[in-house]
Amino acid sequence: QVQLVETGGGSVQAGGSLRLSCVASSDTYRSLTLAWFRQSPGKEREGVASIHLRSYSTFYDDSVKGRFTITEDSAKRTIYLQMNSLKPEDTAMYYCAAGSEFYYYSITALSARNYAYWGQGTQVTVSS
């Protein structure tokens, strides 16, 4: 069982920055793959960034490469999503997700079907 709690959302003007945090509670923490997804009204949930905690491999959606960075603090069992140069199209509910025991590579890393546990979400709003 994995419990995820996100914090850090808010409102910011275009070009600004935000940092999201997700605390993961699990007895099998080091075996997890953790990720950030987002969903805006009328759109499907999309993967933004993920990190494989055994290898520390990461993947990013093309839309956020060079602007967003996913990191992890093992001592705090927390992952972060540093979001810079935010754009209005980044506006969405952001979700932290956890998965395990799947082959982690470019096709699977940001696929929601591989993540069984989800946080409650935190809203990010970017105004122009």
N, C-alpha and C positions, 0 to 999 in steps of 0.2 A: 504494500500500500504506500502511496506517495501523496503527500499533501504539499500544495504549492500556494504561496501567498505573494502576490505582486504589489508593489508600491511604486510611486514616482511619476505617475501620469500627471497631466495638467495642460494648461493652455500656454501657447508661446507664439510669437510672431515668426513669420517665415525668415529663415536664416539663423534662427536660434537653436538652442540645444536643450535636451532633456536626458536624464538618466533613469532608466527603469531598473528595479531590483526584483528578484524573485528568490524567496527562501524556500528551499526544498527539504522536506522532512521525510526521511526514508532510511530503513535499516540497510538498504542496498545502494546507498547513495553513489558509490564509486562505479557502479555498473550502469549508471544511467546515461542517457543522452538527453540533454535539455535544450529547449528551443523557445524561440519567440515567434508567435504568429500574430496576425492582425486581421481584423474584419471591419469593414465599413458597411453602412446600410445598403442593402441591395446587391452586395458583392459576396463572393465566396471567401472563406477564410484562406489566407495565404501565408506561407512560411516566409519569415523574414531572415532569421539567422538561427544557427544551431551549433552546439558544441558537444563533442563526444568525450566524456570524462575519462575514459581509459587512455585515449590517444591524444586528447586535446586537439583533435582535428576540428575545423570549423567550416561551415558553409554559409554563404550569404545569397539572398536573392539579388539578381542583377540590379534591381531598382534601388538598392541601398548600399551597394558596394562602394567603398571609399567614403561613405558618410556615417555608417553605423558600425559599431564594434561590440562583439559579444565577448565577455570575460567571465572568469569564475574565481571565487575566493573559497578555497576548500575549507578553511577554518570556520568560515561562517556558513558554509553550505549554501552559498548564494551565487546566483549568476546576475550579470548586469547587461543592460543594453544601452550603450552610450550612443545617443543619436545627435549628430551634428548636421548643420546646414539643412535644417528641417524645411520641408515643402508642404504646401496645403494638401497635396495628395497623400501625405503621410498620416493625415487625420484618420483615426480608426480606434477601435477598442483593441488593445494589445493583450495577448494572452501568453502566459508561460505554460509550457507543456513538457511532460517527461515521458520517455519511452525507454525500453530496454530490449536486449536480445534481438536486435535486427541488424542486418548487414548495413553498415553506415557508409554510404558513398553519395555521390552527387544527386542521384535520382531519388534516393530514399530520405536524405537528410532533412528535407523540408516538406515531406509529405505527411499530412495530418493523420493519415491512416496508421502511421507507425507510432503514434503517441497516444497512450492510453489514459494519461492523467493530465488534468487541466486546472489551471487556476481560475479565479473568478473574473479576471480581466481588470485592466486599468485604462481609462480613457486618455487619449492624446489628441489634442486639437491644435492645429496649426493655422493661423490666420494670415491672410495675405496683406 
